[in-house]
Amino acid sequence: MADITVTSVGSREFAVQVYDGDRETSHHVTVPESLIDELQLPEDDLERVVRESFDFLLEREPASSIMHEFSLDVISGYFPEYKEELAKRL
């Protein structure tokens, strides 16, 4: 299982490092306000939202396949079950 480090770098912006064995990937992720509102996400714990989103992605693809820069709302375009699954995880 990969280790995920999530660091806030701005308002709703996060740097994410994924360590999987001897491989490391870096990502810059934003959490759009529209997603927060739609899913009633906990604004005081967006790091957890990002971490759960990466857990979701890593269950479906290797870290090297995850875009290096993206907004969380694009995930549902690739995985339609994302929003429903994220709500369950939180």
PDB file of N, CA, C and O in Angstrom:
ATOM      1  N   MET A   1       0.846  -1.183   0.000  1.00  0.00           N
ATOM      2  CA  MET A   1       0.000   0.000   0.000  1.00  0.00           C
ATOM      3  C   MET A   1       0.889   1.243   0.000  1.00  0.00           C
ATOM      4  O   MET A   1       1.899   1.295   0.702  1.00  0.00           O
ATOM      5  N   ALA A   2       0.512   2.211  -0.772  1.00  0.00           N
ATOM      6  CA  ALA A   2       1.294   3.439  -0.903  1.00  0.00           C
ATOM      7  C   ALA A   2       1.108   4.345   0.306  1.00  0.00           C
ATOM      8  O   ALA A   2       0.052   4.353   0.939  1.00  0.00           O
ATOM      9  N   ASP A   3       2.148   5.103   0.611  1.00  0.00           N
ATOM     10  CA  ASP A   3       2.074   6.143   1.635  1.00  0.00           C
ATOM     11  C   ASP A   3       1.767   7.450   0.931  1.00  0.00           C
ATOM     12  O   ASP A   3       2.356   7.766  -0.103  1.00  0.00           O
ATOM     13  N   ILE A   4       0.839   8.208   1.502  1.00  0.00           N
ATOM     14  CA  ILE A   4       0.406   9.460   0.903  1.00  0.00           C
ATOM     15  C   ILE A   4       0.652  10.589   1.891  1.00  0.00           C
ATOM     16  O   ILE A   4       0.240  10.514   3.049  1.00  0.00           O
ATOM     17  N   THR A   5       1.325  11.636   1.428  1.00  0.00           N
ATOM     18  CA  THR A   5       1.535  12.827   2.241  1.00  0.00           C
ATOM     19  C   THR A   5       0.812  13.977   1.564  1.00  0.00           C
ATOM     20  O   THR A   5       1.048  14.271   0.392  1.00  0.00           O
ATOM     21  N   VAL A   6      -0.078  14.631   2.321  1.00  0.00           N
ATOM     22  CA  VAL A   6      -0.857  15.750   1.800  1.00  0.00           C
ATOM     23  C   VAL A   6      -0.476  16.996   2.576  1.00  0.00           C
ATOM     24  O   VAL A   6      -0.531  17.010   3.806  1.00  0.00           O
ATOM     25  N   THR A   7      -0.085  18.056   1.851  1.00  0.00           N
ATOM     26  CA  THR A   7       0.328  19.306   2.477  1.00  0.00           C
ATOM     27  C   THR A   7      -0.439  20.462   1.855  1.00  0.00           C
ATOM     28  O   THR A   7      -0.465  20.609   0.633  1.00  0.00           O
ATOM     29  N   SER A   8      -1.058  21.274   2.687  1.00  0.00           N
ATOM     30  CA  SER A   8      -1.764  22.448   2.197  1.00  0.00           C
ATOM     31  C   SER A   8      -0.752  23.460   1.674  1.00  0.00           C
ATOM     32  O   SER A   8       0.240  23.750   2.343  1.00  0.00           O
ATOM     33  N   VAL A   9      -0.999  24.001   0.479  1.00  0.00           N
ATOM     34  CA  VAL A   9      -0.108  25.005  -0.097  1.00  0.00           C
ATOM     35  C   VAL A   9      -0.868  26.284  -0.463  1.00  0.00           C
ATOM     36  O   VAL A   9      -0.310  27.187  -1.087  1.00  0.00           O
ATOM     37  N   GLY A  10      -2.115  26.353  -0.078  1.00  0.00           N
ATOM     38  CA  GLY A  10      -2.936  27.527  -0.369  1.00  0.00           C
ATOM     39  C   GLY A  10      -4.382  27.211  -0.087  1.00  0.00           C
ATOM     40  O   GLY A  10      -4.717  26.120   0.376  1.00  0.00           O
ATOM     41  N   SER A  11      -5.234  28.170  -0.368  1.00  0.00           N
ATOM     42  CA  SER A  11      -6.668  27.977  -0.157  1.00  0.00           C
ATOM     43  C   SER A  11      -7.176  26.901  -1.106  1.00  0.00           C
ATOM     44  O   SER A  11      -7.219  27.104  -2.319  1.00  0.00           O
ATOM     45  N   ARG A  12      -7.554  25.771  -0.558  1.00  0.00           N
ATOM     46  CA  ARG A  12      -8.070  24.623  -1.309  1.00  0.00           C
ATOM     47  C   ARG A  12      -7.066  24.067  -2.313  1.00  0.00           C
ATOM     48  O   ARG A  12      -7.460  23.460  -3.309  1.00  0.00           O
ATOM     49  N   GLU A  13      -5.759  24.270  -2.058  1.00  0.00           N
ATOM     50  CA  GLU A  13      -4.696  23.728  -2.906  1.00  0.00           C
ATOM     51  C   GLU A  13      -3.763  22.869  -2.065  1.00  0.00           C
ATOM     52  O   GLU A  13      -3.423  23.219  -0.935  1.00  0.00           O
ATOM     53  N   PHE A  14      -3.356  21.738  -2.635  1.00  0.00           N
ATOM     54  CA  PHE A  14      -2.553  20.778  -1.880  1.00  0.00           C
ATOM     55  C   PHE A  14      -1.448  20.179  -2.735  1.00  0.00           C
ATOM     56  O   PHE A  14      -1.616  19.930  -3.929  1.00  0.00           O
ATOM     57  N   ALA A  15      -0.316  19.956  -2.083  1.00  0.00           N
ATOM     58  CA  ALA A  15       0.771  19.184  -2.678  1.00  0.00           C
ATOM     59  C   ALA A  15       0.617  17.768  -2.135  1.00  0.00           C
ATOM     60  O   ALA A  15       0.435  17.570  -0.934  1.00  0.00           O
ATOM     61  N   VAL A  16       0.689  16.801  -3.020  1.00  0.00           N
ATOM     62  CA  VAL A  16       0.527  15.405  -2.622  1.00  0.00           C
ATOM     63  C   VAL A  16       1.735  14.620  -3.102  1.00  0.00           C
ATOM     64  O   VAL A  16       2.106  14.678  -4.274  1.00  0.00           O
ATOM     65  N   GLN A  17       2.343  13.886  -2.182  1.00  0.00           N
ATOM     66  CA  GLN A  17       3.455  12.990  -2.499  1.00  0.00           C
ATOM     67  C   GLN A  17       2.945  11.568  -2.270  1.00  0.00           C
ATOM     68  O   GLN A  17       2.366  11.262  -1.228  1.00  0.00           O
ATOM     69  N   VAL A  18       3.167  10.723  -3.245  1.00  0.00           N
ATOM     70  CA  VAL A  18       2.789   9.319  -3.118  1.00  0.00           C
ATOM     71  C   VAL A  18       4.066   8.496  -3.175  1.00  0.00           C
ATOM     72  O   VAL A  18       4.821   8.565  -4.146  1.00  0.00           O
ATOM     73  N   TYR A  19       4.300   7.719  -2.127  1.00  0.00           N
ATOM     74  CA  TYR A  19       5.475   6.852  -2.028  1.00  0.00           C
ATOM     75  C   TYR A  19       4.992   5.412  -2.128  1.00  0.00           C
ATOM     76  O   TYR A  19       4.202   4.956  -1.302  1.00  0.00           O
ATOM     77  N   ASP A  20       5.466   4.707  -3.135  1.00  0.00           N
ATOM     78  CA  ASP A  20       5.077   3.317  -3.339  1.00  0.00           C
ATOM     79  C   ASP A  20       6.349   2.518  -3.583  1.00  0.00           C
ATOM     80  O   ASP A  20       6.853   2.445  -4.703  1.00  0.00           O
ATOM     81  N   GLY A  21       6.855   1.920  -2.509  1.00  0.00           N
ATOM     82  CA  GLY A  21       8.128   1.211  -2.608  1.00  0.00           C
ATOM     83  C   GLY A  21       9.236   2.205  -2.877  1.00  0.00           C
ATOM     84  O   GLY A  21       9.432   3.143  -2.105  1.00  0.00           O
ATOM     85  N   ASP A  22       9.960   2.011  -3.961  1.00  0.00           N
ATOM     86  CA  ASP A  22      11.045   2.935  -4.294  1.00  0.00           C
ATOM     87  C   ASP A  22      10.601   4.009  -5.282  1.00  0.00           C
ATOM     88  O   ASP A  22      11.430   4.773  -5.777  1.00  0.00           O
ATOM     89  N   ARG A  23       9.318   4.077  -5.570  1.00  0.00           N
ATOM     90  CA  ARG A  23       8.784   5.076  -6.500  1.00  0.00           C
ATOM     91  C   ARG A  23       8.098   6.205  -5.740  1.00  0.00           C
ATOM     92  O   ARG A  23       7.448   5.985  -4.719  1.00  0.00           O
ATOM     93  N   GLU A  24       8.259   7.412  -6.261  1.00  0.00           N
ATOM     94  CA  GLU A  24       7.623   8.584  -5.663  1.00  0.00           C
ATOM     95  C   GLU A  24       7.034   9.441  -6.780  1.00  0.00           C
ATOM     96  O   GLU A  24       7.678   9.675  -7.802  1.00  0.00           O
ATOM     97  N   THR A  25       5.806   9.902  -6.572  1.00  0.00           N
ATOM     98  CA  THR A  25       5.196  10.820  -7.523  1.00  0.00           C
ATOM     99  C   THR A  25       4.731  12.057  -6.772  1.00  0.00           C
ATOM    100  O   THR A  25       4.417  11.999  -5.583  1.00  0.00           O
ATOM    101  N   SER A  26       4.694  13.176  -7.484  1.00  0.00           N
ATOM    102  CA  SER A  26       4.273  14.445  -6.906  1.00  0.00           C
ATOM    103  C   SER A  26       3.073  14.976  -7.677  1.00  0.00           C
ATOM    104  O   SER A  26       2.990  14.840  -8.898  1.00  0.00           O
ATOM    105  N   HIS A  27       2.148  15.580  -6.943  1.00  0.00           N
ATOM    106  CA  HIS A  27       0.916  16.069  -7.553  1.00  0.00           C
ATOM    107  C   HIS A  27       0.519  17.403  -6.915  1.00  0.00           C
ATOM    108  O   HIS A  27       0.801  17.650  -5.742  1.00  0.00           O
ATOM    109  N   HIS A  28      -0.131  18.249  -7.697  1.00  0.00           N
ATOM    110  CA  HIS A  28      -0.693  19.497  -7.194  1.00  0.00           C
ATOM    111  C   HIS A  28      -2.194  19.411  -7.453  1.00  0.00           C
ATOM    112  O   HIS A  28      -2.631  19.268  -8.595  1.00  0.00           O
ATOM    113  N   VAL A  29      -2.984  19.501  -6.368  1.00  0.00           N
ATOM    114  CA  VAL A  29      -4.411  19.237  -6.447  1.00  0.00           C
ATOM    115  C   VAL A  29      -5.192  20.416  -5.880  1.00  0.00           C
ATOM    116  O   VAL A  29      -4.806  21.003  -4.869  1.00  0.00           O
ATOM    117  N   THR A  30      -6.288  20.752  -6.539  1.00  0.00           N
ATOM    118  CA  THR A  30      -7.192  21.764  -5.998  1.00  0.00           C
ATOM    119  C   THR A  30      -8.541  21.117  -5.702  1.00  0.00           C
ATOM    120  O   THR A  30      -8.967  20.174  -6.368  1.00  0.00           O
ATOM    121  N   VAL A  31      -9.192  21.658  -4.683  1.00  0.00           N
ATOM    122  CA  VAL A  31     -10.530  21.200  -4.304  1.00  0.00           C
ATOM    123  C   VAL A  31     -11.484  22.348  -4.647  1.00  0.00           C
ATOM    124  O   VAL A  31     -11.525  23.348  -3.930  1.00  0.00           O
ATOM    125  N   PRO A  32     -12.248  22.215  -5.730  1.00  0.00           N
ATOM    126  CA  PRO A  32     -13.115  23.319  -6.143  1.00  0.00           C
ATOM    127  C   PRO A  32     -14.279  23.534  -5.174  1.00  0.00           C
ATOM    128  O   PRO A  32     -14.819  22.589  -4.598  1.00  0.00           O
ATOM    129  N   GLU A  33     -14.639  24.783  -5.019  1.00  0.00           N
ATOM    130  CA  GLU A  33     -15.738  25.112  -4.113  1.00  0.00           C
ATOM    131  C   GLU A  33     -17.026  24.422  -4.534  1.00  0.00           C
ATOM    132  O   GLU A  33     -17.829  24.039  -3.683  1.00  0.00           O
ATOM    133  N   SER A  34     -17.232  24.258  -5.835  1.00  0.00           N
ATOM    134  CA  SER A  34     -18.448  23.602  -6.319  1.00  0.00           C
ATOM    135  C   SER A  34     -18.542  22.158  -5.826  1.00  0.00           C
ATOM    136  O   SER A  34     -19.637  21.681  -5.528  1.00  0.00           O
ATOM    137  N   LEU A  35     -17.414  21.461  -5.738  1.00  0.00           N
ATOM    138  CA  LEU A  35     -17.405  20.083  -5.239  1.00  0.00           C
ATOM    139  C   LEU A  35     -17.684  20.067  -3.737  1.00  0.00           C
ATOM    140  O   LEU A  35     -18.417  19.209  -3.244  1.00  0.00           O
ATOM    141  N   ILE A  36     -17.101  21.010  -3.024  1.00  0.00           N
ATOM    142  CA  ILE A  36     -17.344  21.123  -1.583  1.00  0.00           C
ATOM    143  C   ILE A  36     -18.832  21.314  -1.323  1.00  0.00           C
ATOM    144  O   ILE A  36     -19.414  20.655  -0.462  1.00  0.00           O
ATOM    145  N   ASP A  37     -19.440  22.228  -2.080  1.00  0.00           N
ATOM    146  CA  ASP A  37     -20.864  22.515  -1.905  1.00  0.00           C
ATOM    147  C   ASP A  37     -21.739  21.323  -2.295  1.00  0.00           C
ATOM    148  O   ASP A  37     -22.654  20.946  -1.563  1.00  0.00           O
ATOM    149  N   GLU A  38     -21.447  20.737  -3.455  1.00  0.00           N
ATOM    150  CA  GLU A  38     -22.268  19.637  -3.969  1.00  0.00           C
ATOM    151  C   GLU A  38     -22.280  18.437  -3.026  1.00  0.00           C
ATOM    152  O   GLU A  38     -23.334  17.856  -2.768  1.00  0.00           O
ATOM    153  N   LEU A  39     -21.116  18.071  -2.517  1.00  0.00           N
ATOM    154  CA  LEU A  39     -21.019  16.878  -1.666  1.00  0.00           C
ATOM    155  C   LEU A  39     -21.030  17.210  -0.175  1.00  0.00           C
ATOM    156  O   LEU A  39     -20.901  16.319   0.665  1.00  0.00           O
ATOM    157  N   GLN A  40     -21.184  18.494   0.150  1.00  0.00           N
ATOM    158  CA  GLN A  40     -21.165  18.952   1.541  1.00  0.00           C
ATOM    159  C   GLN A  40     -19.936  18.423   2.262  1.00  0.00           C
ATOM    160  O   GLN A  40     -20.022  17.810   3.326  1.00  0.00           O
ATOM    161  N   LEU A  41     -18.784  18.684   1.641  1.00  0.00           N
ATOM    162  CA  LEU A  41     -17.510  18.212   2.185  1.00  0.00           C
ATOM    163  C   LEU A  41     -17.095  19.049   3.389  1.00  0.00           C
ATOM    164  O   LEU A  41     -17.448  20.224   3.480  1.00  0.00           O
ATOM    165  N   PRO A  42     -16.347  18.450   4.312  1.00  0.00           N
ATOM    166  CA  PRO A  42     -15.892  19.169   5.503  1.00  0.00           C
ATOM    167  C   PRO A  42     -14.773  20.153   5.164  1.00  0.00           C
ATOM    168  O   PRO A  42     -13.620  19.751   5.016  1.00  0.00           O
ATOM    169  N   GLU A  43     -15.106  21.437   5.041  1.00  0.00           N
ATOM    170  CA  GLU A  43     -14.097  22.437   4.646  1.00  0.00           C
ATOM    171  C   GLU A  43     -12.945  22.533   5.633  1.00  0.00           C
ATOM    172  O   GLU A  43     -11.850  22.962   5.267  1.00  0.00           O
ATOM    173  N   ASP A  44     -13.177  22.139   6.878  1.00  0.00           N
ATOM    174  CA  ASP A  44     -12.117  22.205   7.880  1.00  0.00           C
ATOM    175  C   ASP A  44     -11.181  21.003   7.807  1.00  0.00           C
ATOM    176  O   ASP A  44     -10.199  20.944   8.546  1.00  0.00           O
ATOM    177  N   ASP A  45     -11.471  20.044   6.929  1.00  0.00           N
ATOM    178  CA  ASP A  45     -10.626  18.857   6.810  1.00  0.00           C
ATOM    179  C   ASP A  45     -10.458  18.458   5.340  1.00  0.00           C
ATOM    180  O   ASP A  45     -10.658  17.299   4.976  1.00  0.00           O
ATOM    181  N   LEU A  46     -10.091  19.427   4.506  1.00  0.00           N
ATOM    182  CA  LEU A  46      -9.921  19.143   3.086  1.00  0.00           C
ATOM    183  C   LEU A  46      -8.724  18.239   2.821  1.00  0.00           C
ATOM    184  O   LEU A  46      -8.678  17.558   1.796  1.00  0.00           O
ATOM    185  N   GLU A  47      -7.753  18.225   3.737  1.00  0.00           N
ATOM    186  CA  GLU A  47      -6.627  17.294   3.577  1.00  0.00           C
ATOM    187  C   GLU A  47      -7.139  15.859   3.551  1.00  0.00           C
ATOM    188  O   GLU A  47      -6.654  15.037   2.773  1.00  0.00           O
ATOM    189  N   ARG A  48      -8.107  15.561   4.388  1.00  0.00           N
ATOM    190  CA  ARG A  48      -8.691  14.209   4.404  1.00  0.00           C
ATOM    191  C   ARG A  48      -9.428  13.930   3.097  1.00  0.00           C
ATOM    192  O   ARG A  48      -9.361  12.820   2.569  1.00  0.00           O
ATOM    193  N   VAL A  49     -10.128  14.932   2.576  1.00  0.00           N
ATOM    194  CA  VAL A  49     -10.821  14.776   1.297  1.00  0.00           C
ATOM    195  C   VAL A  49      -9.818  14.409   0.199  1.00  0.00           C
ATOM    196  O   VAL A  49     -10.066  13.511  -0.605  1.00  0.00           O
ATOM    197  N   VAL A  50      -8.697  15.106   0.177  1.00  0.00           N
ATOM    198  CA  VAL A  50      -7.662  14.837  -0.823  1.00  0.00           C
ATOM    199  C   VAL A  50      -7.074  13.447  -0.617  1.00  0.00           C
ATOM    200  O   VAL A  50      -6.887  12.703  -1.579  1.00  0.00           O
ATOM    201  N   ARG A  51      -6.783  13.096   0.627  1.00  0.00           N
ATOM    202  CA  ARG A  51      -6.209  11.771   0.927  1.00  0.00           C
ATOM    203  C   ARG A  51      -7.167  10.662   0.489  1.00  0.00           C
ATOM    204  O   ARG A  51      -6.748   9.697  -0.150  1.00  0.00           O
ATOM    205  N   GLU A  52      -8.448  10.797   0.828  1.00  0.00           N
ATOM    206  CA  GLU A  52      -9.433   9.777   0.439  1.00  0.00           C
ATOM    207  C   GLU A  52      -9.569   9.709  -1.082  1.00  0.00           C
ATOM    208  O   GLU A  52      -9.780   8.635  -1.645  1.00  0.00           O
ATOM    209  N   SER A  53      -9.449  10.849  -1.735  1.00  0.00           N
ATOM    210  CA  SER A  53      -9.512  10.872  -3.199  1.00  0.00           C
ATOM    211  C   SER A  53      -8.335  10.116  -3.799  1.00  0.00           C
ATOM    212  O   SER A  53      -8.493   9.398  -4.787  1.00  0.00           O
ATOM    213  N   PHE A  54      -7.157  10.276  -3.207  1.00  0.00           N
ATOM    214  CA  PHE A  54      -5.989   9.544  -3.697  1.00  0.00           C
ATOM    215  C   PHE A  54      -6.096   8.058  -3.373  1.00  0.00           C
ATOM    216  O   PHE A  54      -5.695   7.224  -4.185  1.00  0.00           O
ATOM    217  N   ASP A  55      -6.622   7.713  -2.218  1.00  0.00           N
ATOM    218  CA  ASP A  55      -6.853   6.293  -1.924  1.00  0.00           C
ATOM    219  C   ASP A  55      -7.766   5.690  -2.989  1.00  0.00           C
ATOM    220  O   ASP A  55      -7.515   4.596  -3.495  1.00  0.00           O
ATOM    221  N   PHE A  56      -8.823   6.420  -3.318  1.00  0.00           N
ATOM    222  CA  PHE A  56      -9.768   5.991  -4.346  1.00  0.00           C
ATOM    223  C   PHE A  56      -9.037   5.764  -5.679  1.00  0.00           C
ATOM    224  O   PHE A  56      -9.193   4.720  -6.313  1.00  0.00           O
ATOM    225  N   LEU A  57      -8.242   6.754  -6.089  1.00  0.00           N
ATOM    226  CA  LEU A  57      -7.520   6.643  -7.354  1.00  0.00           C
ATOM    227  C   LEU A  57      -6.526   5.484  -7.352  1.00  0.00           C
ATOM    228  O   LEU A  57      -6.425   4.743  -8.329  1.00  0.00           O
ATOM    229  N   LEU A  58      -5.797   5.335  -6.252  1.00  0.00           N
ATOM    230  CA  LEU A  58      -4.773   4.288  -6.184  1.00  0.00           C
ATOM    231  C   LEU A  58      -5.361   2.885  -6.167  1.00  0.00           C
ATOM    232  O   LEU A  58      -4.660   1.920  -6.470  1.00  0.00           O
ATOM    233  N   GLU A  59      -6.638   2.758  -5.817  1.00  0.00           N
ATOM    234  CA  GLU A  59      -7.311   1.464  -5.900  1.00  0.00           C
ATOM    235  C   GLU A  59      -7.624   1.099  -7.351  1.00  0.00           C
ATOM    236  O   GLU A  59      -7.944  -0.049  -7.660  1.00  0.00           O
ATOM    237  N   ARG A  60      -7.526   2.094  -8.235  1.00  0.00           N
ATOM    238  CA  ARG A  60      -7.910   1.897  -9.622  1.00  0.00           C
ATOM    239  C   ARG A  60      -6.775   2.032 -10.630  1.00  0.00           C
ATOM    240  O   ARG A  60      -6.885   1.553 -11.759  1.00  0.00           O
ATOM    241  N   GLU A  61      -5.681   2.684 -10.224  1.00  0.00           N
ATOM    242  CA  GLU A  61      -4.570   2.897 -11.146  1.00  0.00           C
ATOM    243  C   GLU A  61      -3.296   3.160 -10.349  1.00  0.00           C
ATOM    244  O   GLU A  61      -3.358   3.567  -9.189  1.00  0.00           O
ATOM    245  N   PRO A  62      -2.134   2.927 -10.976  1.00  0.00           N
ATOM    246  CA  PRO A  62      -0.871   3.209 -10.276  1.00  0.00           C
ATOM    247  C   PRO A  62      -0.659   4.717 -10.134  1.00  0.00           C
ATOM    248  O   PRO A  62      -1.194   5.508 -10.912  1.00  0.00           O
ATOM    249  N   ALA A  63       0.119   5.094  -9.144  1.00  0.00           N
ATOM    250  CA  ALA A  63       0.395   6.511  -8.889  1.00  0.00           C
ATOM    251  C   ALA A  63       0.982   7.195 -10.114  1.00  0.00           C
ATOM    252  O   ALA A  63       0.712   8.371 -10.359  1.00  0.00           O
ATOM    253  N   SER A  64       1.773   6.476 -10.873  1.00  0.00           N
ATOM    254  CA  SER A  64       2.404   7.059 -12.065  1.00  0.00           C
ATOM    255  C   SER A  64       1.383   7.433 -13.146  1.00  0.00           C
ATOM    256  O   SER A  64       1.703   8.193 -14.060  1.00  0.00           O
ATOM    257  N   SER A  65       0.158   6.904 -13.048  1.00  0.00           N
ATOM    258  CA  SER A  65      -0.885   7.222 -14.020  1.00  0.00           C
ATOM    259  C   SER A  65      -1.745   8.407 -13.592  1.00  0.00           C
ATOM    260  O   SER A  65      -2.540   8.917 -14.381  1.00  0.00           O
ATOM    261  N   ILE A  66      -1.590   8.837 -12.361  1.00  0.00           N
ATOM    262  CA  ILE A  66      -2.387   9.960 -11.858  1.00  0.00           C
ATOM    263  C   ILE A  66      -1.768  11.264 -12.368  1.00  0.00           C
ATOM    264  O   ILE A  66      -0.553  11.452 -12.312  1.00  0.00           O
ATOM    265  N   MET A  67      -2.619  12.152 -12.864  1.00  0.00           N
ATOM    266  CA  MET A  67      -2.141  13.435 -13.387  1.00  0.00           C
ATOM    267  C   MET A  67      -1.319  14.175 -12.336  1.00  0.00           C
ATOM    268  O   MET A  67      -1.570  14.046 -11.138  1.00  0.00           O
ATOM    269  N   HIS A  68      -0.359  14.935 -12.782  1.00  0.00           N
ATOM    270  CA  HIS A  68       0.497  15.665 -11.847  1.00  0.00           C
ATOM    271  C   HIS A  68      -0.176  16.923 -11.315  1.00  0.00           C
ATOM    272  O   HIS A  68       0.151  17.382 -10.220  1.00  0.00           O
ATOM    273  N   GLU A  69      -1.106  17.483 -12.070  1.00  0.00           N
ATOM    274  CA  GLU A  69      -1.828  18.672 -11.628  1.00  0.00           C
ATOM    275  C   GLU A  69      -3.275  18.554 -12.084  1.00  0.00           C
ATOM    276  O   GLU A  69      -3.551  18.375 -13.270  1.00  0.00           O
ATOM    277  N   PHE A  70      -4.203  18.657 -11.122  1.00  0.00           N
ATOM    278  CA  PHE A  70      -5.617  18.538 -11.477  1.00  0.00           C
ATOM    279  C   PHE A  70      -6.512  19.030 -10.346  1.00  0.00           C
ATOM    280  O   PHE A  70      -6.081  19.217  -9.208  1.00  0.00           O
ATOM    281  N   SER A  71      -7.759  19.227 -10.703  1.00  0.00           N
ATOM    282  CA  SER A  71      -8.800  19.582  -9.752  1.00  0.00           C
ATOM    283  C   SER A  71      -9.598  18.312  -9.458  1.00  0.00           C
ATOM    284  O   SER A  71      -9.859  17.522 -10.365  1.00  0.00           O
ATOM    285  N   LEU A  72      -9.982  18.113  -8.211  1.00  0.00           N
ATOM    286  CA  LEU A  72     -10.669  16.875  -7.844  1.00  0.00           C
ATOM    287  C   LEU A  72     -11.947  16.627  -8.639  1.00  0.00           C
ATOM    288  O   LEU A  72     -12.358  15.477  -8.793  1.00  0.00           O
ATOM    289  N   ASP A  73     -12.579  17.673  -9.144  1.00  0.00           N
ATOM    290  CA  ASP A  73     -13.833  17.468  -9.865  1.00  0.00           C
ATOM    291  C   ASP A  73     -13.658  16.744 -11.196  1.00  0.00           C
ATOM    292  O   ASP A  73     -14.644  16.289 -11.775  1.00  0.00           O
ATOM    293  N   VAL A  74     -12.417  16.625 -11.701  1.00  0.00           N
ATOM    294  CA  VAL A  74     -12.219  15.903 -12.962  1.00  0.00           C
ATOM    295  C   VAL A  74     -12.237  14.385 -12.766  1.00  0.00           C
ATOM    296  O   VAL A  74     -12.400  13.640 -13.732  1.00  0.00           O
ATOM    297  N   ILE A  75     -12.071  13.926 -11.528  1.00  0.00           N
ATOM    298  CA  ILE A  75     -12.002  12.479 -11.277  1.00  0.00           C
ATOM    299  C   ILE A  75     -13.268  11.782 -11.748  1.00  0.00           C
ATOM    300  O   ILE A  75     -13.201  10.693 -12.318  1.00  0.00           O
ATOM    301  N   SER A  76     -14.425  12.399 -11.516  1.00  0.00           N
ATOM    302  CA  SER A  76     -15.684  11.742 -11.888  1.00  0.00           C
ATOM    303  C   SER A  76     -15.827  11.593 -13.403  1.00  0.00           C
ATOM    304  O   SER A  76     -16.626  10.776 -13.861  1.00  0.00           O
ATOM    305  N   GLY A  77     -15.074  12.359 -14.188  1.00  0.00           N
ATOM    306  CA  GLY A  77     -15.080  12.176 -15.633  1.00  0.00           C
ATOM    307  C   GLY A  77     -14.418  10.872 -16.055  1.00  0.00           C
ATOM    308  O   GLY A  77     -14.743  10.310 -17.100  1.00  0.00           O
ATOM    309  N   TYR A  78     -13.488  10.395 -15.237  1.00  0.00           N
ATOM    310  CA  TYR A  78     -12.789   9.130 -15.491  1.00  0.00           C
ATOM    311  C   TYR A  78     -13.431   7.967 -14.738  1.00  0.00           C
ATOM    312  O   TYR A  78     -13.484   6.839 -15.228  1.00  0.00           O
ATOM    313  N   PHE A  79     -13.914   8.270 -13.540  1.00  0.00           N
ATOM    314  CA  PHE A  79     -14.521   7.256 -12.676  1.00  0.00           C
ATOM    315  C   PHE A  79     -15.858   7.805 -12.171  1.00  0.00           C
ATOM    316  O   PHE A  79     -15.893   8.503 -11.158  1.00  0.00           O
ATOM    317  N   PRO A  80     -16.956   7.497 -12.865  1.00  0.00           N
ATOM    318  CA  PRO A  80     -18.263   8.070 -12.522  1.00  0.00           C
ATOM    319  C   PRO A  80     -18.718   7.815 -11.084  1.00  0.00           C
ATOM    320  O   PRO A  80     -19.537   8.565 -10.553  1.00  0.00           O
ATOM    321  N   GLU A  81     -18.201   6.782 -10.463  1.00  0.00           N
ATOM    322  CA  GLU A  81     -18.600   6.438  -9.095  1.00  0.00           C
ATOM    323  C   GLU A  81     -17.875   7.269  -8.035  1.00  0.00           C
ATOM    324  O   GLU A  81     -18.156   7.120  -6.845  1.00  0.00           O
ATOM    325  N   TYR A  82     -16.950   8.140  -8.441  1.00  0.00           N
ATOM    326  CA  TYR A  82     -16.096   8.883  -7.504  1.00  0.00           C
ATOM    327  C   TYR A  82     -16.883   9.668  -6.451  1.00  0.00           C
ATOM    328  O   TYR A  82     -16.631   9.520  -5.255  1.00  0.00           O
ATOM    329  N   LYS A  83     -17.814  10.484  -6.876  1.00  0.00           N
ATOM    330  CA  LYS A  83     -18.514  11.350  -5.922  1.00  0.00           C
ATOM    331  C   LYS A  83     -19.286  10.541  -4.890  1.00  0.00           C
ATOM    332  O   LYS A  83     -19.252  10.848  -3.698  1.00  0.00           O
ATOM    333  N   GLU A  84     -19.970   9.522  -5.344  1.00  0.00           N
ATOM    334  CA  GLU A  84     -20.724   8.671  -4.420  1.00  0.00           C
ATOM    335  C   GLU A  84     -19.780   7.948  -3.467  1.00  0.00           C
ATOM    336  O   GLU A  84     -20.053   7.865  -2.270  1.00  0.00           O
ATOM    337  N   GLU A  85     -18.686   7.433  -3.979  1.00  0.00           N
ATOM    338  CA  GLU A  85     -17.717   6.717  -3.159  1.00  0.00           C
ATOM    339  C   GLU A  85     -17.029   7.655  -2.158  1.00  0.00           C
ATOM    340  O   GLU A  85     -16.805   7.280  -1.007  1.00  0.00           O
ATOM    341  N   LEU A  86     -16.699   8.860  -2.595  1.00  0.00           N
ATOM    342  CA  LEU A  86     -16.055   9.823  -1.680  1.00  0.00           C
ATOM    343  C   LEU A  86     -16.987  10.165  -0.530  1.00  0.00           C
ATOM    344  O   LEU A  86     -16.549  10.234   0.618  1.00  0.00           O
ATOM    345  N   ALA A  87     -18.251  10.378  -0.817  1.00  0.00           N
ATOM    346  CA  ALA A  87     -19.221  10.694   0.246  1.00  0.00           C
ATOM    347  C   ALA A  87     -19.291   9.562   1.266  1.00  0.00           C
ATOM    348  O   ALA A  87     -19.420   9.822   2.462  1.00  0.00           O
ATOM    349  N   LYS A  88     -19.208   8.305   0.812  1.00  0.00           N
ATOM    350  CA  LYS A  88     -19.228   7.161   1.728  1.00  0.00           C
ATOM    351  C   LYS A  88     -17.977   7.112   2.604  1.00  0.00           C
ATOM    352  O   LYS A  88     -18.049   6.765   3.782  1.00  0.00           O
ATOM    353  N   ARG A  89     -16.830   7.463   2.019  1.00  0.00           N
ATOM    354  CA  ARG A  89     -15.555   7.386   2.747  1.00  0.00           C
ATOM    355  C   ARG A  89     -15.430   8.454   3.822  1.00  0.00           C
ATOM    356  O   ARG A  89     -14.682   8.291   4.786  1.00  0.00           O
ATOM    357  N   LEU A  90     -16.159   9.539   3.652  1.00  0.00           N
ATOM    358  CA  LEU A  90     -16.043  10.637   4.614  1.00  0.00           C
ATOM    359  C   LEU A  90     -17.140  10.537   5.643  1.00  0.00           C
ATOM    360  O   LEU A  90     -17.219  11.371   6.544  1.00  0.00           O
TER     361      LEU A  90
END
